[in-house]
Amino acid sequence: MVLGIGCLVLLLTSAALPSVEVPDLRALAKQARPAVYLLAIQDDEGEVKGSGTGFLVSSDGLLVTNHHVIAGAKQIIAKAENGGLFPVLRVVASDPGNDLALLQFEAKGLPCLTLAPAGSAEAGTRIAVIGSPLGLEGTLTEGIVSARRKLPGQKREVLQISAAISQGSSGSPVLDPQGRVVGVASFLLAEGQSLHFAIPAEKLQVLIRKAGQTSAEALPSSPSSPATRTYTVRSGDTLTRISRELKSQGVLASPEQLRTFNQLPTNAVIRPGQVLKIP
């Protein structure tokens, strides 16, 4: 008789628990990947000295990453999933204390991610991370929010997550089952297992609001900077012909990269005198 009562209590308790929302990872990846970028961090000579991840929060090129990813960068190139290359023009705002930075490149009508409501990432929330660990673009990992906490010796609040992140994942979006950003992947503790941490999206919301009140810091440029190179279209030129011409000059730029970089429609006609930017 006691056993029967206990089973009844267990059934009632289980029925009262809310169902856990499980993300459709295939749909989430298809939706979010076009808004996630591999960041190539370059020095004064244009040599790549590091990499990270960033993601768009507006269709006109406002990109989020970690502050530590861009620290000391002279040039930054954002590479899209489709191979498009976008030189970062300026640092719009940064928050070193929360390891966040907002960058801007020239764009229009690109896919972007939305931020989740404040406080929506609680312990047990299912999440997915899309980034570029060790340069492996579009890598998807999944897990949960393990906790919200302040680590010893730190004042900032972070999300502890179980989804795997590695070097190069810094700046990756942490997404909820609806594909909304609940955090920005930031660091891991190498001495632990599955101890990965992200900056809550609330801190990013604050930085975006402040960005409208601060002046943007332009990245330094040099004569070899990809942002400054152009090609003036000549009579008879096509993107394929221009690509071959550039290759003979030691510059690798495929016709598709030229089209994407200059935001040209698939059937666009280029004309003599038109100035194209070279990625």
C-alpha positions in Angstrom: 0.0 0.0 0.0 2.9 2.4 0.8 4.5 1.5 -2.5 1.2 2.4 -4.4 1.1 5.8 -2.7 4.8 6.4 -3.5 4.3 5.6 -7.2 1.3 7.9 -7.4 3.3 10.7 -5.9 6.1 10.0 -8.4 3.7 10.1 -11.3 2.1 13.3 -10.2 5.6 14.9 -9.7 6.8 13.8 -13.2 3.6 15.1 -14.9 4.2 18.5 -13.3 7.7 18.9 -14.8 7.8 21.0 -18.0 9.0 19.3 -21.2 12.5 20.1 -22.3 12.8 21.7 -25.7 15.2 19.8 -27.9 16.7 21.8 -30.8 16.4 20.5 -34.4 20.2 20.7 -35.0 20.0 20.3 -38.8 17.5 23.1 -39.1 19.4 25.3 -36.6 22.7 24.8 -38.5 21.1 25.6 -41.8 19.6 28.7 -40.4 22.6 30.1 -38.5 25.7 29.1 -40.4 25.4 31.8 -43.1 25.6 34.4 -40.3 28.8 33.0 -38.8 32.2 34.0 -40.1 35.8 32.8 -39.8 38.0 35.8 -38.8 41.6 35.9 -40.1 43.7 38.2 -37.9 46.6 39.8 -39.8 49.7 41.7 -38.9 51.3 44.8 -40.7 52.6 42.6 -43.5 49.3 41.0 -44.1 50.4 37.6 -42.6 47.7 35.7 -40.7 48.8 35.6 -37.0 45.6 34.0 -35.6 42.0 33.3 -36.2 38.6 33.3 -34.4 34.9 33.4 -35.1 32.4 36.2 -35.4 28.7 36.5 -36.2 26.5 39.1 -37.7 23.8 40.8 -35.6 22.7 43.2 -38.4 22.3 42.7 -42.2 24.6 45.6 -42.9 27.8 44.1 -41.5 27.8 44.6 -37.7 29.7 41.6 -36.4 30.3 40.3 -32.9 33.4 38.6 -31.6 35.7 38.5 -28.5 37.9 41.4 -27.6 40.9 39.0 -27.2 40.5 37.8 -30.7 41.1 41.2 -32.3 43.6 42.6 -29.7 46.6 44.0 -31.6 45.1 43.2 -35.0 46.2 45.4 -37.9 43.8 43.9 -40.4 40.9 41.6 -40.0 39.3 39.6 -42.9 35.9 38.0 -42.3 35.2 34.9 -44.4 31.6 33.8 -45.0 30.3 30.3 -45.4 30.0 30.8 -49.1 33.7 31.9 -49.4 33.0 35.7 -49.6 35.8 37.8 -48.0 35.0 41.0 -46.2 37.7 43.3 -44.8 36.7 44.8 -41.5 36.7 48.6 -41.7 36.5 49.5 -38.0 36.0 48.5 -34.4 32.6 50.0 -33.5 32.8 49.3 -29.8 34.7 47.0 -27.4 34.3 45.8 -23.8 37.5 44.2 -22.6 36.1 43.5 -19.2 33.4 41.2 -20.8 35.7 40.1 -23.7 33.3 41.5 -26.3 33.9 43.6 -29.5 31.7 44.9 -32.3 33.2 45.2 -35.8 31.9 46.7 -39.0 32.4 45.7 -42.6 30.7 46.9 -45.7 27.6 44.8 -46.5 23.9 44.9 -47.3 21.2 42.3 -46.9 23.2 39.6 -45.3 21.8 36.9 -43.0 22.1 37.8 -39.3 21.3 36.4 -35.9 18.9 37.8 -33.2 19.5 37.9 -29.5 17.5 36.0 -27.0 15.6 37.9 -24.2 17.6 38.7 -21.2 17.9 35.9 -18.6 16.6 33.2 -20.9 19.7 31.1 -20.6 19.3 29.2 -17.4 20.9 26.0 -16.1 19.6 23.1 -18.2 18.9 25.2 -21.3 19.7 23.3 -24.4 22.3 25.1 -26.6 24.3 24.7 -29.8 27.6 26.5 -30.7 28.7 27.2 -34.3 32.3 28.3 -34.8 35.7 27.7 -36.5 37.8 25.7 -34.0 41.3 25.5 -35.5 40.0 27.1 -38.7 37.4 24.3 -39.3 34.5 26.5 -40.4 30.9 25.8 -39.6 31.6 23.3 -36.8 28.5 22.6 -34.8 28.6 21.3 -31.2 25.7 20.9 -28.7 25.2 20.8 -25.0 23.5 22.6 -22.2 24.0 25.7 -20.0 25.6 24.0 -17.0 25.4 27.1 -14.8 25.5 30.9 -14.5 28.4 31.8 -12.2 31.2 34.1 -11.3 34.6 32.4 -11.4 37.1 32.9 -8.5 39.0 36.1 -9.0 36.6 37.5 -11.6 33.8 40.0 -11.3 32.0 39.2 -14.5 29.2 36.7 -14.8 29.6 33.9 -17.3 27.7 31.0 -18.7 29.3 27.7 -18.1 28.4 25.4 -21.1 29.0 21.8 -21.9 29.2 22.3 -25.7 32.7 21.8 -26.8 34.8 24.8 -27.9 38.5 25.0 -28.9 41.1 27.5 -30.1 39.4 29.4 -32.9 35.9 29.0 -31.4 36.3 32.3 -29.5 33.5 34.6 -30.6 31.2 31.8 -31.7 27.4 32.3 -31.1 25.8 30.2 -28.4 22.3 29.5 -29.6 19.1 28.4 -28.0 16.7 25.9 -29.6 15.1 28.8 -31.6 18.4 29.9 -33.0 18.7 33.0 -30.9 22.0 34.1 -29.4 22.2 33.5 -25.6 25.9 33.9 -25.3 29.3 34.4 -27.0 31.9 31.6 -26.6 34.9 33.1 -24.8 37.3 30.6 -23.1 37.8 27.2 -21.6 39.6 25.8 -18.6 42.2 23.4 -19.9 42.7 21.7 -16.5 39.0 20.6 -16.4 36.7 18.5 -18.6 33.9 20.2 -20.5 34.5 23.4 -18.7 33.7 25.9 -21.4 32.5 29.5 -20.8 30.5 32.1 -22.7 29.6 35.8 -22.1 25.8 36.2 -21.6 23.9 37.9 -24.4 22.8 40.6 -21.9 26.3 42.0 -21.9 26.3 42.1 -25.7 22.9 43.9 -25.7 24.5 46.6 -23.4 27.5 47.0 -25.8 25.2 47.3 -28.8 23.2 50.0 -27.1 26.4 51.9 -26.1 27.8 51.5 -29.7 25.5 54.3 -30.9 27.0 56.7 -28.4 30.7 56.0 -29.0 33.0 56.9 -31.9 34.2 54.1 -34.1 38.0 53.3 -34.2 39.2 52.7 -37.7 41.7 49.8 -38.2 45.1 50.9 -39.5 45.6 50.4 -43.2 48.7 49.8 -45.3 49.4 49.9 -49.0 49.1 46.1 -49.1 45.8 46.1 -47.2 43.1 44.1 -49.0 40.7 46.9 -48.1 42.6 49.4 -50.4 43.1 47.3 -53.5 40.9 48.0 -56.6 40.7 47.1 -60.2 39.3 49.3 -63.0 37.3 47.4 -65.5 38.5 47.6 -69.1 36.7 46.9 -72.4 36.0 43.2 -72.8 36.7 42.3 -69.2 34.7 39.6 -67.4 35.1 38.4 -63.9 36.9 35.3 -65.1 39.3 37.4 -67.2 39.9 39.8 -64.3 40.6 36.8 -62.0 43.2 35.5 -64.5 44.8 38.9 -64.7 45.0 39.3 -61.0 46.5 35.8 -60.7 49.3 36.8 -63.1 50.0 39.6 -60.6 50.2 37.2 -57.7 46.7 38.0 -56.3 44.3 35.1 -55.9 40.7 36.1 -56.3 38.1 33.7 -57.9 35.3 35.1 -60.1 32.8 34.1 -57.3 34.9 36.0 -54.7 35.0 39.1 -56.8 31.2 38.9 -57.3 30.5 38.4 -53.6 33.1 40.9 -52.4 31.5 43.6 -54.7 28.0 42.5 -54.0 27.2 41.9 -57.7 24.1 40.0 -58.7 24.7 36.7 -60.5 23.7 38.2 -63.8 25.4 41.5 -63.3 27.1 43.2 -66.2 30.4 45.0 -65.5 31.3 48.0 -67.6 34.5 49.7 -68.6 35.5 52.3 -66.0 33.8 50.4 -63.2 36.0 50.1 -60.1 36.0 46.7 -58.3 37.3 46.1 -54.9 39.9 43.2 -54.7 39.5 40.8 -51.7 
